Amino acid sequence: MLKRSAILVHRWLGVAMCLVFMLWFSSGIGMMYWEFPEVTAADRLERAPALKPATIQLSPREAFSALGTPAAPARVRLNSFDGRPVYRFVTDREEAIVYADTGARQVDVSRDLMQRVASAWTRQPPGAAAVDEMSDVDQWTVQGSIRRLRPMLKFSWPTGEAVYVSHASGEVVQYTTTASRIGAYLGPIPHWLYFTPLRKHQRQWTGVVIWSSGIGTVTALLGIAIALWMLSPSPRFRGAGKPTRIPYRGSKRQHAILGLIFGVSAATWAFSGMLSMDPFGPVGGQGGGRDIEQALRAPLSIDAFAVRHPREALAAVPGLDVRELELVSVAGEPVYLATLAGGRTWILGLDGRASAEFDRTHLAAIVANAAGPAGVAELRELTQYDRYYRDRRRTLPLPVLLARLNDADETRYYIDPRTARIVGRYSSSDWAGRWLYHGLHSLDFPWLYNHRPAWDIVMIAFMIGGTALCVTSVILAWSVVGRSWVTMPVSSKESKR
């Protein structure tokens, strides 16, 4: 009886695994077009008010002095909070906020402040929102980057918009709409197994994903091996006198045909999905040329900006809808980097000049000087995405400068001339993540990825084929389980009840 029960449990687990993989393949189509809701830097810029020169009273040095911190900040930005201009100073991975109009430090976060912030985000009246205290995670705050920001308040409007505001910072940390939630349920949630009871337990969720994808990989490979063995023309493998055609009918035959067509892709997708969880530890490295980033962005000196107040820099370009000013030092030259609505940037020099980008010849010289003894093997402008710098939604900046170093890792740096930032990098030690994960899982090969809708058609075809393969697996597994359940003695059935 114990043996029979064990066999039945095994078969039920087989049905469950088939259902999981059917869910993965079908939701893969949703993953192509919908993402899990999150608040991005672009979202914050879109909802931020334009900076008004007249409201900025304090200089960066005066505002930083209000903190009483001796260490120099690693990053300084001027933008808005609660409708007022603020300086944001980042020191030792912590951010301090000082109001640029009064010099007061933002410390206390009241309920009224959180309500104003949420209302400004949605542009909805604050009184119309239902308010919930969020001390535990829900479906939209299960990821680790957000759950650490608890406790928070959730503001829900009749329009379907929901805003989560952190008690600690008073910042919006999550935002969802009816459409974004539906999209998440069609794609990311089932695909990543982001179901709250499981995802809230990080270690258990990781184990389930790794083991499920690992079992799926082995199962798919075994299926391929069996199919090839059955169809092998060699008598040594199939036995003398056996036909080379598929020796099945009905669902078994359909499953065999689909397995021969989509079995390899099922195995590679399961395996590459497992790699996304780093089951063998982090793969790859950063490559050489680490001095390049430091050369492009020199250590920040607030005193260097004393020659030109931020309000003067903004007043000189009244036609620009500036949402944020960042104090940066490019190759030792201090400038204000202005970010506009929509994400475009302008460089506001301390000498009063404004430009859309840094001099590319100058940037190339900085990279060449910082490359070290190995030197630069290739330095050119890139106007289209390549094998390593790519973006399906085409949000990564173009054109960029490609700098390939002459080091052992063939490190590649992609530099945005509008911001002098490194926006992408790749080295030969990263090949596993690039090709075994992204290449196999997303099929982001240049000859296909840059030609949409060709990529969409191929991906959807494979997703539908994989789903059909899983459907036949469920049918076959259920037929076996059903027969086992019917033939089980009555006493065993009643004991399970």
Secondary structure, 3 states (H helix, E strand, C coil): CHHHHHHHHHHHHHHHHHHHHHHHHHHHHHHCCCCCCCCCHHHHHHHCCCCCHHHCCCCHHHHHHCCCCCCCCCEEEEEEECCEEEEEEEECCEEEEEECCCCCECCCCCHHHHHHHHHHHHCCCHHHCEEEEECCCCCCCCCHHHHCCCCEEEEECCCCCEEEEECCCCCEEEEECHHHHHHHHHCHHHHHCCCHHHHCCHHHHHHHHHHHHHHHHHHHHHHHHHHHHHHCCCHHHHCCCCCCCCCCCHHHHHHHHHHHHHHHHHHHHHHHHHHCCCCCCCCCCCCCCCHHHHHHECCCCHHHHHHCCHHHHHHCCCCCCEEEEEEEEECCEEEEEEEECCCCEEEEECCCCEECCCCHHHHHHHHHHHCCCCCEEEEEEECCCCCCCCCCCCCCCCCEEEEEECCCCCCEEEEECCCCEEEEEECHHHHHHHHHHHHHHHCCCHHHHCCCCHHHHHHHHHHHHHHHHHHHHHHHHHHHHHHHHHHCCHHHHHHHC
